[in-house]
Amino acid sequence: MYKDKPFQYPAGRRKGPWFLQRRVVALVLVMLAGLSWWFGLLSPLSFATHKPKSSGSSKGKGSWNWLGETSTVDWDARAEKVKEAFKVSFEGYEKHAWGDDEYHPLAKNGRKMTQNGLGWIIIDALDTMMLMNLTTELEHARQWIHHNLTYDQDHDVNTFETTIRMMGGLLSAHYLSTSFPDVYAPVTDDLSPDMYIEKATDLADRLLGAFETASGVPLASVNLHTMQGIPSHADAGASSTAEATSVQLELKYLAKLTGEIHYWEKAEHVMDVVDANNMPDGLLPIFIYADQGTFRGNNIRLGSRGDSYYEYLIKQYLQTDLQEPVYQAMWNESLAGIKKHLLTYSSPSNFTVLAERPNGLDGNIEPKMDHLVCFMPGTIALATTGGMQLDDARELVTWTKEQEEDIRLAEELMKTCWGMYTVTPTGLAGEITYFNIHDPPLMYEEFTTDNRPKGPASLDSSMDDSKRVGTEDYVIHTSDQHNLQRPETVESLFYMWRITGDEKYREWGWRMFESFAKYTITPDGTGYSSIDSVMALPPPLRDNMESFWLAETLKYFYLLFSSPQMLPLTDVVFNTEAHPFPRFPMGKLFKTGWQRKPRDKEGKVIQTASVSSSTSLQGVRAATESAADMHIQTVLAEQTSAIVETVASALKTAAQAVTQETSIPAVADAAAAVLGAGSVAGEVAGMVGGS
């Protein structure tokens, strides 16, 4: 037995007094129902078809009749199996690689990423231990953090990964330990209750060096000791778009906790710079230059380097209690762009495929899905209901046909991701999957809700390779057959079950967990490893346990099999490493701090005179930088006059004032008067001051 299991959770595992036990309650209900029917007080038909919205229990399939649940599935017992897998994984790490940042369960050794180690595995797993109520393991981890963890180390780290795993893990541990002190693995070690937040703040201050760029977009890496940002050694120094735009949840929550507004402003400014590029249909290339704030190339995908940008759009909206609608608008625009450009169908079974456009939106579609893309079904469902249960959301007067369509899309994409598992002999998905598609491709927006293609109704089939449903659709290349214990599909299963209430998602998750348990465990049963090929039986082990196996994959399995009362989706938002943060109102201290340029109904930026003119402010800036001190005033006046001349004739008087031989400050004032805004005046005045 595991000690210190909170009494409050899960209720289904404890027996109450005799008069609350299930048999007695069921007998009483039968008698009452019979009497009610006999006296005509209830219609048997209407009672039999009643479907409760939520059982609040972690037992049963959720298949209801007039007597209640009929399933005998013990989901609590399945959650315990997940906990056992975590304990095995963590025990091996504790014994053979404690304090290391990597763990090799076959060789039974580890490796530190820095001289003293960063606690990569320990901190990433903190909140999973807490949710599973593993008090002994948690106290051991806390002692290591207190005595050994320091971020003042002369070493380069990835800005994004360190933020989501380390800062995210510390912030989540702080949230759970302070908001639920007696529920999730309560400890009695007398260490400071502020330990997590103090470590997170120290780390954040070091990571902020990556944001010290001309544009404010963070560099790919940062030295923790010097606090200096470091450009990527590849991709011409560009940062990953997903990495630059997926640190916002962490920094904004830290700002809320500490009251330090600069964390918030750094995070928000990145979103402003990114959005100012005005990329069509909300679909962004996967690289961005930190010094310029502009994109590199035109590769569009929701897999690696693109994925969590879209995830964090809707989650920023939810994190601040729906008080930043700009992020919902950006999400809606991006989802519409995905439907327009990236959704196609496999052949012959019509699985929905979220494909790529490696050569831009005008280039050919590539029917390829990284396993990373499988975060999308759950994220679409989350965005559609805001975390509410689907039945409740449908009762709102604001529910629309488009939201109904989005739920259908989430269900179809979920089926596609589940198919990545069912088509392999191991029951595990490869890192990347390609698809055979129709020629020419069938695109999502070519159809309506009534005639849109759907994937197979069921993926259950014979385990014979030639008879698996989808065998002709899915293509897994030899180089893509490895499995890194990734969480994205079980993550989406968790969201889909919580939101739709459909028990099939739990059943799919259980089959997936059984495959992990069977094929990734080490021969001596003391650990779990990523594997080299999902197509080989038995699969060769890679001898590496990823930190996200503990932080994400096993956590989402545990939540999938546990009560929905554990961390309700209407109360929390999970970062991209599965660390839960609370939703919170912004209050008076914080604000979005930027506004989008106005857009038309199709999402295109409405061009103003100052933007569309061939002699734009950008031309002014370029001329300013290249001119000599004496020449700069003349060029600046001429360029500004040209901008002003494009404005409506109703403002002739002001425009004429600009064309006269006046001083540069006068030109700036005239430009401000003509355009009716302070933005151009500020830019021009800034250039004048610089000269």
C-alpha positions in Angstrom: 0.0 0.0 0.0 1.1 3.6 -0.6 1.2 5.7 2.4 -0.5 9.0 3.0 -3.2 8.6 0.3 -5.4 11.7 0.7 -8.8 10.8 2.1 -10.4 13.3 -0.3 -9.3 11.3 -3.3 -10.3 9.1 -4.9 -13.6 8.5 -3.2 -14.3 5.3 -5.1 -11.5 3.4 -3.2 -13.0 3.9 0.3 -16.0 2.3 1.8 -18.4 4.5 3.7 -21.0 3.5 6.3 -23.2 0.6 5.5 -26.1 2.8 4.5 -24.0 4.4 1.8 -22.6 1.2 0.3 -23.5 0.6 -3.3 -25.6 -2.6 -2.8 -27.8 -0.9 -0.2 -28.1 2.3 -2.3 -29.0 0.3 -5.4 -31.7 -1.7 -3.6 -33.2 1.4 -2.2 -33.2 3.1 -5.6 -34.9 0.0 -7.2 -37.6 0.1 -4.6 -38.2 3.8 -5.0 -38.2 3.5 -8.8 -40.7 0.7 -8.6 -43.0 2.6 -6.3 -42.7 5.7 -8.4 -43.6 3.8 -11.6 -46.5 2.0 -9.9 -48.0 5.3 -8.8 -47.3 6.9 -12.1 -45.0 9.5 -10.7 -42.2 8.7 -13.2 -42.1 7.5 -16.8 -39.9 4.4 -17.1 -38.9 5.4 -20.6 -37.7 8.9 -19.7 -35.9 7.6 -16.6 -34.1 4.9 -18.6 -32.8 7.4 -21.2 -31.5 9.9 -18.6 -27.8 10.5 -18.9 -26.0 12.2 -16.0 -23.4 14.8 -16.9 -20.7 13.5 -14.7 -20.4 10.6 -12.3 -17.5 12.1 -10.3 -16.3 8.6 -10.0 -13.2 6.9 -11.5 -15.0 3.6 -11.8 -17.0 2.3 -14.7 -17.3 3.0 -18.4 -19.9 5.8 -18.1 -22.4 3.6 -19.9 -25.6 4.5 -18.2 -29.1 3.0 -17.8 -31.9 3.6 -15.4 -30.0 1.9 -12.6 -26.8 3.8 -13.1 -23.3 2.4 -14.2 -23.1 -1.1 -15.5 -19.3 -1.4 -16.2 -17.1 -3.4 -14.0 -13.9 -1.7 -15.1 -11.9 -0.5 -12.0 -10.2 2.6 -13.2 -8.6 3.2 -9.8 -6.8 -0.1 -10.1 -5.6 0.9 -13.6 -4.4 4.2 -12.2 -2.4 2.2 -9.6 -0.7 0.3 -12.4 0.5 3.6 -13.8 1.7 4.6 -10.4 3.7 1.3 -10.1 5.3 2.1 -13.5 6.4 5.5 -12.2 7.7 4.0 -9.0 9.8 1.4 -10.9 11.2 4.1 -13.2 12.0 6.5 -10.5 13.4 3.9 -8.1 16.0 2.8 -10.7 17.0 6.4 -11.3 17.3 7.0 -7.6 19.5 4.0 -7.2 21.8 4.4 -10.2 21.8 8.0 -11.3 20.5 10.2 -8.6 21.0 13.9 -9.4 21.9 13.2 -13.0 20.0 14.7 -15.9 19.9 11.6 -18.1 19.3 8.0 -17.1 20.1 4.8 -19.0 18.1 2.0 -17.4 20.0 -0.8 -19.2 23.5 0.4 -18.4 22.2 1.6 -15.0 24.1 4.9 -15.1 23.4 8.5 -15.9 25.0 11.8 -17.1 24.9 15.4 -15.9 24.2 18.1 -18.5 26.3 20.5 -16.3 29.0 20.1 -13.7 26.6 20.0 -10.8 23.5 18.8 -12.7 20.3 20.7 -13.3 17.8 18.3 -11.7 16.4 17.7 -15.2 14.6 14.5 -14.2 13.9 15.3 -10.5 12.2 18.6 -11.1 10.3 17.6 -14.2 8.8 14.7 -12.1 7.9 16.7 -9.0 4.2 17.3 -9.6 3.7 13.8 -10.9 5.0 12.5 -7.5 2.6 14.9 -5.8 -0.5 13.9 -7.8 0.4 10.2 -7.2 0.9 10.9 -3.5 4.4 9.5 -3.5 5.5 11.3 -0.3 8.8 9.3 0.2 10.0 10.0 -3.3 9.0 13.7 -3.0 10.8 14.3 0.3 14.0 12.8 -1.3 13.6 15.1 -4.2 13.1 18.1 -2.0 16.2 17.4 0.0 18.2 17.3 -3.3 16.8 20.6 -4.4 17.5 22.2 -1.0 21.1 20.9 -0.7 22.3 20.5 -4.3 20.4 22.5 -6.8 22.1 25.7 -8.0 21.5 27.5 -11.4 24.7 29.6 -11.1 26.6 27.3 -13.4 28.8 28.4 -16.3 27.0 26.4 -18.9 24.7 26.9 -21.9 21.2 25.6 -21.8 18.3 25.7 -24.2 16.0 28.6 -23.3 12.8 26.9 -24.1 13.4 23.4 -22.7 14.8 24.8 -19.4 11.8 27.1 -19.1 9.1 24.5 -19.7 10.7 21.7 -17.7 12.6 23.3 -14.9 10.8 26.6 -14.3 7.5 24.9 -15.2 8.2 22.0 -12.8 9.1 24.3 -10.0 6.1 26.6 -10.5 3.7 23.6 -10.7 5.1 22.2 -7.5 4.6 25.5 -5.8 1.0 25.6 -7.0 0.1 22.1 -5.8 1.9 22.4 -2.5 0.4 25.8 -1.6 -3.1 25.4 -3.0 -3.6 21.8 -1.9 -1.2 21.4 1.1 -3.1 18.5 2.6 -4.1 16.7 -0.5 -1.1 16.0 -2.8 1.7 14.3 -1.0 1.9 16.5 2.1 5.4 16.6 3.6 6.8 17.3 7.0 10.4 18.1 6.2 10.4 21.6 7.6 11.9 23.0 4.4 10.8 26.5 3.3 7.4 26.6 1.6 8.9 29.2 -0.7 11.7 26.9 -1.9 10.1 26.2 -5.2 9.3 29.8 -6.1 12.7 31.0 -4.9 14.5 28.6 -7.2 12.1 29.4 -10.1 12.7 33.1 -9.7 16.5 32.7 -9.7 16.3 30.6 -12.8 14.0 33.0 -14.6 16.4 35.9 -13.9 19.1 34.0 -15.6 17.0 32.9 -18.6 15.9 36.5 -19.3 19.3 37.2 -20.8 18.1 35.3 -23.9 15.5 38.0 -24.4 18.1 40.8 -24.7 17.9 41.1 -28.4 17.0 43.9 -30.8 13.6 42.5 -31.3 12.9 41.1 -27.9 12.5 37.6 -29.4 14.6 35.2 -27.2 17.7 33.5 -28.5 17.9 29.7 -28.6 20.2 29.3 -25.6 21.6 31.2 -22.7 24.5 30.9 -20.3 23.2 30.5 -16.8 26.2 32.1 -15.1 26.8 35.1 -17.5 23.1 35.4 -18.3 24.1 36.0 -21.9 21.9 34.8 -24.7 23.4 32.6 -27.4 22.1 32.2 -31.0 21.4 28.8 -32.4 24.5 27.1 -33.9 22.3 25.9 -36.8 19.5 27.4 -38.9 21.6 30.6 -39.6 21.2 31.5 -35.9 17.5 31.7 -36.0 15.4 30.6 -33.1 12.6 28.0 -33.3 9.2 29.7 -33.6 7.6 27.3 -31.1 10.4 27.7 -28.6 10.3 31.5 -28.7 6.5 31.6 -28.2 6.1 28.8 -25.6 7.6 30.4 -22.5 4.6 32.7 -22.0 2.6 30.6 -19.6 5.5 30.2 -17.3 6.7 33.8 -17.2 3.2 35.2 -16.8 2.4 32.9 -13.9 5.7 33.8 -12.3 4.9 37.5 -12.7 1.5 36.9 -11.1 3.2 35.1 -8.1 5.9 37.6 -7.6 4.3 40.9 -8.7 7.3 41.5 -11.0 5.8 42.9 -14.1 9.0 42.6 -16.3 8.5 38.9 -16.6 5.0 39.5 -18.0 6.2 42.2 -20.4 9.0 40.1 -21.8 6.6 37.3 -22.6 3.9 39.6 -24.1 6.3 41.5 -26.2 7.4 38.4 -28.1 3.8 37.8 -29.1 3.5 41.3 -30.4 6.6 41.0 -32.5 5.5 37.7 -33.9 2.0 38.9 -34.8 3.4 42.0 -36.4 4.8 39.9 -39.2 1.2 39.5 -40.4 1.6 36.0 -41.7 -1.3 34.9 -43.8 -4.0 32.8 -42.2 -2.2 32.7 -38.9 0.2 30.0 -40.0 3.9 30.7 -39.1 7.2 29.5 -40.5 9.1 27.4 -38.0 12.1 29.7 -37.6 12.4 33.3 -36.5 15.5 35.6 -36.4 15.8 36.9 -32.8 17.7 40.0 -33.8 15.2 41.1 -36.5 12.0 39.6 -35.3 11.3 38.3 -38.8 10.8 34.8 -40.0 13.3 32.6 -41.8 12.0 30.5 -44.7 8.5 29.4 -45.3 8.2 25.9 -43.9 4.8 25.6 -42.3 4.1 22.7 -39.9 2.6 21.8 -36.6 5.2 19.3 -35.7 8.7 20.0 -34.4 9.6 23.7 -34.1 6.0 24.8 -34.8 3.7 22.9 -32.5 3.4 24.7 -29.2 3.1 28.2 -30.7 -0.5 27.2 -31.5 -1.0 25.4 -28.2 0.0 28.5 -26.2 -2.3 30.8 -28.1 -5.5 29.3 -26.6 -3.8 28.4 -23.3 -2.8 32.0 -22.7 -6.4 33.0 -23.3 -7.6 30.4 -20.7 -4.8 31.1 -18.2 -5.8 34.7 -17.6 -9.5 33.9 -17.2 -10.5 34.8 -20.8 -9.4 38.4 -20.2 -7.0 38.5 -23.2 -9.3 37.9 -26.2 -6.4 38.7 -28.6 -5.1 35.2 -28.0 -8.4 33.5 -28.8 -8.6 35.6 -31.9 -5.2 34.4 -33.0 -6.1 30.8 -32.2 -9.3 31.1 -34.2 -7.4 32.6 -37.2 -4.8 29.8 -37.0 -7.3 27.0 -36.8 -9.2 28.5 -39.8 -5.8 28.5 -41.6 -5.2 24.9 -40.7 -8.6 23.9 -42.1 -7.9 25.8 -45.3 -4.3 24.7 -46.0 -3.2 21.7 -44.0 -6.1 19.3 -43.6 -6.4 16.5 -46.1 -7.4 12.8 -46.1 -5.6 9.5 -46.4 -6.3 6.9 -49.0 -8.1 4.6 -49.0 -9.6 4.9 -45.5 -10.1 8.8 -45.2 -8.2 9.4 -42.0 -8.0 13.1 -41.3 -4.3 14.2 -41.8 -2.9 17.4 -40.5 -0.2 17.8 -43.1 2.8 20.1 -43.8 3.6 22.8 -46.3 7.4 22.7 -46.4 7.6 25.2 -49.2 5.0 27.7 -48.0 1.3 27.9 -48.4 1.5 28.0 -52.2 3.7 24.9 -52.3 2.7 21.3 -52.4 1.2 19.6 -49.3 3.3 16.9 -47.6 1.2 14.2 -45.9 3.5 13.8 -42.9 2.6 14.0 -39.2 5.2 14.1 -36.4 3.9 12.4 -33.3 4.2 15.8 -31.8 1.2 16.9 -33.9 -1.0 14.7 -31.8 -1.4 17.4 -29.2 -3.9 19.0 -31.5 -7.0 16.9 -31.0 -7.1 17.6 -27.3 -6.2 21.2 -27.8 -9.0 21.8 -30.3 -11.4 20.2 -27.9 -10.1 22.4 -25.0 -10.4 25.5 -27.2 -13.9 24.6 -28.3 -15.4 24.2 -24.8 -12.9 26.1 -22.7 -12.5 23.0 -20.6 -16.2 22.5 -19.9 -17.8 19.2 -20.4 -19.3 19.0 -23.9 -22.9 18.4 -22.8 -22.7 21.5 -20.7 -21.1 23.6 -23.4 -23.7 22.6 -25.9 -26.4 24.0 -23.6 -24.9 27.5 -23.7 -26.7 30.1 -25.9 -23.3 30.9 -27.4 -22.8 27.4 -28.8 -22.4 27.5 -32.6 -22.3 25.1 -35.6 -18.7 26.0 -36.0 -17.9 24.7 -32.5 -19.8 21.5 -33.3 -17.7 21.2 -36.4 -14.5 21.7 -34.3 -15.5 18.9 -31.9 -16.0 16.6 -34.9 -12.5 17.6 -36.2 -11.0 16.8 -32.8 -12.6 13.4 -32.8 -11.3 12.6 -36.3 -7.8 13.8 -35.6 -7.9 11.7 -32.4 -8.8 8.7 -34.4 -5.8 9.4 -36.8 -3.4 9.6 -33.9 -4.8 6.4 -32.3 -4.3 4.7 -35.6 -0.6 5.4 -35.4 -0.6 2.9 -32.6 -3.0 0.3 -33.9 -1.1 -0.2 -37.2 2.1 -1.4 -35.6 2.8 -4.8 -34.1 4.0 -3.3 -30.8 0.9 -1.1 -30.5 3.2 1.9 -30.2 3.6 4.8 -32.6 6.7 5.8 -34.5 8.2 9.2 -34.2 7.0 10.3 -37.6 4.2 8.9 -39.8 3.5 9.5 -43.5 0.2 8.9 -45.3 -0.9 7.8 -48.7 -3.4 10.4 -49.8 -5.8 10.9 -52.7 -4.5 12.3 -56.0 -5.2 15.1 -56.2 -5.4 15.7 -52.5 -8.9 16.0 -50.9 -8.9 19.1 -48.8 -11.0 19.8 -45.7 -12.6 23.0 -47.0 -13.8 21.4 -50.2 -16.5 19.7 -48.2 -19.3 20.6 -45.9 -20.3 19.1 -42.5 -22.8 16.9 -44.3 -20.4 15.3 -46.8 -17.0 15.6 -45.2 -15.0 12.3 -45.3 -14.7 10.4 -42.1 -12.2 7.7 -41.0 -13.2 4.2 -40.2 -15.8 3.8 -37.5 -13.6 1.3 -35.6 -9.9 0.6 -35.6 -10.3 -2.7 -33.9 -9.1 -5.5 -36.1 -7.1 -8.6 -36.3 -3.5 -8.3 -35.1 -2.4 -9.9 -38.4 -0.4 -7.1 -40.2 -2.3 -7.4 -43.4 -5.7 -7.0 -41.7 -5.1 -4.0 -39.5 -7.3 -1.1 -40.3 -5.3 1.6 -41.9 -2.4 -0.6 -43.0 -2.8 0.9 -46.6 -3.0 4.5 -45.3 -0.1 4.7 -42.8 3.5 4.7 -43.9 6.3 4.5 -41.3 9.8 4.8 -42.8 12.6 2.9 -41.2 14.3 6.0 -40.0 11.1 7.1 -38.2 10.2 3.9 -36.4 11.7 4.8 -33.0 9.5 5.6 -30.1 10.7 8.1 -27.5 7.9 7.5 -24.9 6.2 10.7 -26.1 3.0 11.9 -24.4 1.1 13.8 -27.1 -1.5 11.1 -28.0 -2.3 10.1 -24.4 -2.4 13.9 -23.6 -5.1 14.3 -26.2 -6.9 11.2 -25.0 -7.0 12.8 -21.6 -8.6 16.0 -22.9 -11.0 14.1 -25.2 -12.3 11.9 -22.3 -12.6 14.8 -19.9 -14.5 16.9 -22.4 -16.6 14.5 -24.3 -17.1 11.8 -21.5 -16.6 9.1 -24.1 -15.1 6.1 -22.3 -13.5 4.8 -25.5 -10.7 7.3 -25.0 -9.9 5.7 -21.7 -10.0 2.2 -23.2 -7.6 3.4 -26.0 -5.3 4.8 -23.3 -5.3 1.5 -21.4 -4.3 -0.4 -24.5 -1.6 2.1 -25.1 -0.3 1.8 -21.6 -0.3 -2.0 -21.8 1.9 -1.7 -24.9 4.3 0.6 -23.1 4.4 -1.7 -20.1 5.1 -4.8 -22.3 7.6 -3.5 -24.8 9.6 -0.7 -23.2 10.4 -2.4 -19.8 14.0 -3.5 -19.3 14.7 -7.3 -19.2 15.2 -7.2 -15.5 12.0 -5.2 -14.9 13.8 -2.3 -13.2 13.1 0.5 -15.7 11.5 1.7 -18.9 13.3 2.8 -22.0 12.6 4.4 -25.4 12.8 1.9 -28.2 14.4 1.7 -31.7 11.6 0.2 -33.7 7.9 -0.1 -33.2 7.8 -2.5 -36.1 10.1 -5.1 -34.5 9.1 -7.8 -32.0 10.6 -7.6 -29.5 11.7 -4.0 -30.1 15.4 -3.1 -29.4 15.7 -0.7 -26.4 17.6 2.6 -26.9 18.7 2.6 -23.2 17.3 6.1 -22.4 14.5 7.2 -20.2 13.3 10.6 -21.2 12.3 13.0 -18.4 8.9 13.5 -20.0 8.2 9.8 -19.5 7.8 10.8 -15.8 6.6 14.4 -16.3 4.1 13.9 -19.1 3.4 10.4 -20.4 2.8 8.7 -17.1 1.1 11.7 -15.6 -1.5 11.9 -18.4 -2.1 8.1 -18.1 -2.7 8.6 -14.4 -5.1 11.5 -14.9 -6.9 9.6 -17.7 -7.6 6.7 -15.3 -8.4 8.9 -12.3 -11.4 10.9 -11.1 -12.2 14.0 -13.2 -12.3 15.9 -10.0 -8.5 15.8 -9.9 -7.4 19.2 -11.5 -10.6 20.1 -13.4 -9.9 21.6 -16.8 -11.9 24.7 -15.9 -9.5 25.5 -13.0 -6.1 24.8 -14.5 -4.1 25.0 -17.6 -1.2 22.6 -18.4 2.0 23.9 -19.9 3.5 22.0 -22.8 5.4 19.8 -20.4 2.2 18.8 -18.6 2.9 21.0 -15.6 -0.4 22.4 -14.2 -0.8 26.1 -13.4 -3.9 27.8 -12.0 -6.1 30.1 -14.1 -6.1 33.6 -12.6 -7.5 37.1 -13.3 -5.0 39.6 -14.4 -5.9 42.2 -11.8 -4.9 45.8 -12.0 -1.2 45.2 -12.3 -1.1 43.3 -15.6 -2.4 43.9 -19.1 -1.9 42.5 -22.5 0.2 45.6 -23.5 -0.2 45.3 -27.2 -2.9 45.3 -29.9 -3.3 43.5 -33.2 -3.4 45.5 -36.4 -7.0 45.7 -37.6 -8.1 42.8 -39.8 -10.9 42.2 -42.2 -13.4 39.2 -42.1 -10.9 37.0 -43.9 -8.2 37.8 -41.3 -6.1 40.0 -43.6 -4.5 43.1 -42.2 -6.3 46.3 -43.3 -3.7 48.3 -45.0 -3.4 52.0 -44.0 -1.8 54.7 -46.1 1.3 54.6 -44.0 1.6 50.9 -44.4 0.7 50.6 -48.1 2.7 53.6 -49.4 5.8 52.6 -51.3 7.5 55.3 -49.2 6.7 53.8 -45.9 8.2 54.4 -42.5 10.5 51.5 -43.2 12.0 53.5 -46.1 12.5 56.4 -43.7 14.4 54.2 -41.3 16.6 52.8 -44.0 17.4 56.2 -45.4 18.1 57.5 -42.0 20.6 54.8 -41.2 22.6 55.4 -44.5 22.7 59.2 -44.6 25.3 61.6 -43.3 24.3 63.9 -40.5 23.6 66.9 -42.8 21.9 64.9 -45.4 19.7 63.0 -43.0 17.3 65.9 -42.3 16.6 66.5 -46.0 16.0 62.8 -46.7 13.9 62.4 -43.7 11.7 65.4 -44.6 11.3 64.2 -48.2 10.3 60.7 -47.1 7.9 61.9 -44.5 6.3 64.3 -46.9 5.8 61.4 -49.4 4.0 59.4 -46.7 1.8 62.3 -45.8 0.9 62.9 -49.4 -0.8 59.5 -49.6 -3.3 60.5 -46.9 -6.8 61.6 -47.8 -7.2 65.0 -49.5 -9.3 66.2 -46.6 -6.1 66.7 -44.7 -4.4 68.9 -47.3 -3.6 71.7 -45.0 -1.5 69.5 -42.7 0.1 67.8 -45.6 1.2 71.1 -47.1 2.8 72.1 -43.8 5.0 69.0 -44.0 6.3 69.8 -47.5 7.6 73.3 -46.4 11.2 73.7 -45.4 10.7 73.4 -41.7 12.7 71.8 -39.0 12.6 68.1 -38.4 10.6 68.3 -35.2 8.0 70.3 -37.2 7.9 67.5 -39.7 7.3 65.0 -36.9 4.5 67.1 -35.5 2.8 67.4 -38.9 3.1 63.7 -39.6 1.4 63.0 -36.2 -1.4 65.4 -37.1 -2.0 63.9 -40.5 -2.0 60.3 -39.4 -4.0 61.0 -36.2 -1.8 58.7 -34.1 1.3 58.8 -32.0 3.0 55.8 -33.6 4.5 57.5 -36.6 5.4 60.6 -34.7 7.2 58.5 -32.1 9.2 56.6 -34.8 10.2 59.8 -36.7 11.0 61.7 -33.5 13.1 58.7 -32.4 15.1 58.8 -35.6 15.6 62.5 -35.4 16.8 62.2 -31.8 19.2 59.4 -32.9 20.7 61.6 -35.6 
